[in-house]
Amino acid sequence: MTDFLQLTAAGLSQGSVYALLAVGLIATYTVRHVVNIAQGDYAMLAGLGSISLVSAGLPLPLAILVALVSVTLASVLIERLVISRVKNLTTLVSIILTLGVSTLLQAIMLLVWGAEARRLPAFPGEDLVIGGVSIRSQELWMLGALIVVGGGVLLFYEKTRWGKALRASAEQPVAARIVGISPAAASIIAFAIAGFVGAVAGVVSSPIYLSIWSGGLLLGLKGFVAAVLGGLVSFRAAIVGALLLGILESYVAGYVASGWKDAVAFFILIIVLIIRPAGLVLRPNAVRV
Amino acid sequence: MTLLDKTEGSVRSKTGFWPNNRATIIGIAVLTVIILIVPFTASSSMMNIAVFSMIFALPAIGLSLLMGLAGQVSLGQAAFFAIGAYTHAILLQKFEMPGVVAAIGGVVAAMLAALLVGLPMLRLRGHYLALATLGLGFIVMIAVREWDFTGRTTGIYGFGRPEVFGISIDNNGLFFWFVAPFVIIGLILALNLTRSRAGRALSAVNDSELAAESLGVNTYSLRVKVFTLSAGFAGLGGVFYAYHVQIVSPQVAEFHVSVELLLMVVIGGLGSVWGAIAGAFIVELLSEGLRDLIPAIIPGATGEVQLIGYGLVLILVILLLPGGLYQVVRTVWAAIRGRAGRRADAAAASAAAEGAAVGEVPTRAFGGLPAEPGDAGALFDTDADADADADAAATDTGGSDLAEAALPAVSTPVPAGEPILEVRGLTKRYGGVVAVNDVSFTVPAGRIMGLIGPNGAGKTTCFNMITGAISPTSGTVSFLGEEVQGRKPHVGAVRGLTRTFQNLQVFSSTDVEGNVYMGRYRKGRAGILRGMLGLQGREQYAHEDIARDILDAMRLGDVASLPAGDLPFGRQRMMEVCRALALEPALLLLDEPMAGLSGHEREMLAALLRRLRDAGLTIVLVEHDVAQVMALADSVAVLDEGELIAHGDPESVRNDPAVIVAYLGTDAEEAKAELEELEEQS
């Protein structure tokens, strides 16, 4: 039983990382209808960046802050230099483009930081032991990051005027422009949010799950699986889905074999798609006839 | 797929396996010569690149078909490559099968796997499919890495190279010659496929899936087939890889292999099979070059350093050269031809310009012919003998009574007057909004029924439910006694139910004749295999001739080879009608066919519809022009706010108080007066 609870706790913390990435993916998808394959690479970039800053002598909080801001700016830069350059952004083009960005980011990380995984020092705090189950303070940081940052983005999109305007600009670009929302600005804000939440996920998870140049793709994909559970539009469903995914992975790693852990997400993806393919596409891009 | 529109021109049919078009023959001859001489001239490192580009050209051709033809991006092509390689290696090493059996086993395993995962996955669209294929790639990689049977991280090794016709293929040069014929045959098969019935249907699907399905194209089934075929190419590539490298490890399933394959297709030009081969060579060259170059610039760089080039090139090609190499070649080729043949073409060009100008004069109705008095009457003779017309489309239609004899064939599975379409309790709700509420009516065969109603009455929604474009919340639609509601449009279409669209759904990647040819899809039989082998030319030519005859009869013959998107609006609408008629329908649904037509054009279309009805065709039309509908239809149904408020012959509907109120929103007396006034004006 203790094992079970221990695995659940680990799964929750891991799931909170997926949840943050899912939030980032949905943020860009609702505004630009782009599934950003580079989403997970933001996490790795922020992790590796802050590790370098810490080893250069910066205090941990400052290093993290600089990394978060830089990755957010990088995401905006990507939007400006690449995504916004294409006039007719079809699904095919958007996938190839963000795949190109992801590959490029990975290669840059490989050249700058090398092929080995690195670790950020753990954040301050005491480990928690409840009924024999020990929860590392870092895991609490991860859950906390989800609650603060993920919850913040959710509230921003659902409750604030600006957030609603962002969604409106995706649904009705012309109408949004008429009421004064520039699609370009909406897109920039969405990518900034995606960059920021991705970076947060990368920084809080680095002390336990490490940062490595090639790790982003898999991480981003798991975020996508969670986002799919939320139909690519619902933050809440995606967050719940991400936490469940994390827990399930943790059980597989604990009770089956750790090597198979990474396959869980894709089995879920394919099974969900087989069982309820139509239910996942909440708003099909139907042609008006 | 806009990318595709730019790169693919109009496609014509061909017959026979071997290419019959000059550019293709020259291309294949040049490729063959290059392949013959490369092993004699290339350095050993170059030879290595050449060998791997041949191996990877196969999965790239497959991916190019999938992306270009089926419009589906796969990020997991490496999975099928790996399945082919592993199966080959395992059959050789663990089961000691003969080489040929092991090779076939590899290809079959890849295709089976693709079929298995394709069946559920290809119901998905866009992002979902792309990321599902990416997930599949990971699953395969994890599976081969974790499974004892596949040798975990070390993989499968220690199997020999089977001899081929008693020759031991033990050097790069021989192996190159061994693979090359497979690549060339694969290329020809793929080229044949793009020009086949199935290939043209798929490119129509990329232009407008709904229109293609309404002509009887089963999109899903075609996509599954192309996906499976694409995996077959990948599997064959994997077999050659295993044969050549003699060790298969989880590396072959890694994601960057899929990226590499995607890059080959993107560089070559999406949808261009030739481009995939060129792309394979360029990517191999790039990869090898970067592996040497990067560590020289950045000391200590190891691992997959070539990825930086992949990422950059992917982005730059899509941003700056979305058509890839294929686009460059086409542009250069056009420039060369333009310079060489400028003088010769001058006369023809000016003639063409004249023709185009004629086409843009809207008063010329559907035809580019001079609008002489009586011309319209000759074309749409309302007294035409229906029986003679019905089967006349396929016959030679020369002579003075061209118009009369050229009415396209229609099918009449039900005697006139018997019900052909029955709608019962049709309802559509969107959330709390009821768009169509409990609508029931019967359409008798050989009649024209008009469906009218104010804006937002649910006319088009009704139409979409009948044709299968959307599923009803409840209710049934029986066509020829069979329930078709909630099924895809092609289900009704293959039984003879087709439609046109209020917002035109033109196949813009092909020409006018190509559009009408697609209407013949239901009448064709050739599948993907016959298409690849080029054994369907006769069938295709026959259908092209019929398409041509229909266009001639409708006075669109002069624009048959123009890109469909270049036609003026009225002619595009007429072309859609031709396309629907080419299907030889039993029931034709026209969604606002008169919208955007001039008064003259409307009259001509109305005359045509009458003649078609007299020939036995059943027609249902949604229309705003109430006066036209009243004049044309045998019965009229009126929808208002989703409810069927009246249904009967035009005269009784015209005098129905409920209808008058619905249209004018005032009390019946006043409304009637206004209605009469309106009619006088029109």
Chai-1 contact restraints between the chains, C-beta under 6 A:
chainA,res_idxA,chainB,res_idxB,connection_type,confidence,min_distance_angstrom,max_distance_angstrom,comment,restraint_id
A,V35,B,H127,contact,1.0,0.0,6.0,A-B,restraint_1
A,V82,B,I315,contact,1.0,0.0,6.0,A-B,restraint_2
A,R85,B,L319,contact,1.0,0.0,6.0,A-B,restraint_3
A,N88,B,T2,contact,1.0,0.0,6.0,A-B,restraint_4
A,T91,B,G126,contact,1.0,0.0,6.0,A-B,restraint_5
A,T91,B,H127,contact,1.0,0.0,6.0,A-B,restraint_6
A,L92,B,V73,contact,1.0,0.0,6.0,A-B,restraint_7
A,I95,B,V73,contact,1.0,0.0,6.0,A-B,restraint_8
A,I95,B,A130,contact,1.0,0.0,6.0,A-B,restraint_9
A,I96,B,I318,contact,1.0,0.0,6.0,A-B,restraint_10
A,L97,B,I318,contact,1.0,0.0,6.0,A-B,restraint_11
A,G100,B,G311,contact,1.0,0.0,6.0,A-B,restraint_12
A,G100,B,L314,contact,1.0,0.0,6.0,A-B,restraint_13
A,G100,B,I315,contact,1.0,0.0,6.0,A-B,restraint_14
A,T103,B,V259,contact,1.0,0.0,6.0,A-B,restraint_15
A,T103,B,L307,contact,1.0,0.0,6.0,A-B,restraint_16
A,T103,B,Y310,contact,1.0,0.0,6.0,A-B,restraint_17
A,T103,B,G311,contact,1.0,0.0,6.0,A-B,restraint_18
A,L104,B,G311,contact,1.0,0.0,6.0,A-B,restraint_19
A,L104,B,L312,contact,1.0,0.0,6.0,A-B,restraint_20
A,Q106,B,L307,contact,1.0,0.0,6.0,A-B,restraint_21
A,A107,B,L307,contact,1.0,0.0,6.0,A-B,restraint_22
A,A107,B,I308,contact,1.0,0.0,6.0,A-B,restraint_23
A,A107,B,G311,contact,1.0,0.0,6.0,A-B,restraint_24
A,L110,B,G303,contact,1.0,0.0,6.0,A-B,restraint_25
A,L111,B,I298,contact,1.0,0.0,6.0,A-B,restraint_26
A,L111,B,A301,contact,1.0,0.0,6.0,A-B,restraint_27
A,A115,B,G303,contact,1.0,0.0,6.0,A-B,restraint_28
A,F224,B,L131,contact,1.0,0.0,6.0,A-B,restraint_29
A,G259,B,E146,contact,1.0,0.0,6.0,A-B,restraint_30
A,W260,B,E146,contact,1.0,0.0,6.0,A-B,restraint_31
A,D262,B,I142,contact,1.0,0.0,6.0,A-B,restraint_32
A,A263,B,I139,contact,1.0,0.0,6.0,A-B,restraint_33
A,A263,B,I142,contact,1.0,0.0,6.0,A-B,restraint_34
A,F266,B,G135,contact,1.0,0.0,6.0,A-B,restraint_35
A,F266,B,F138,contact,1.0,0.0,6.0,A-B,restraint_36
A,F266,B,I139,contact,1.0,0.0,6.0,A-B,restraint_37
A,L269,B,G135,contact,1.0,0.0,6.0,A-B,restraint_38
A,L273,B,L124,contact,1.0,0.0,6.0,A-B,restraint_39
A,I274,B,P120,contact,1.0,0.0,6.0,A-B,restraint_40
A,P277,B,R123,contact,1.0,0.0,6.0,A-B,restraint_41
A,P277,B,L124,contact,1.0,0.0,6.0,A-B,restraint_42
A,V287,B,L210,contact,1.0,0.0,6.0,A-B,restraint_43
A,V289,B,F501,contact,1.0,0.0,6.0,A-B,restraint_44
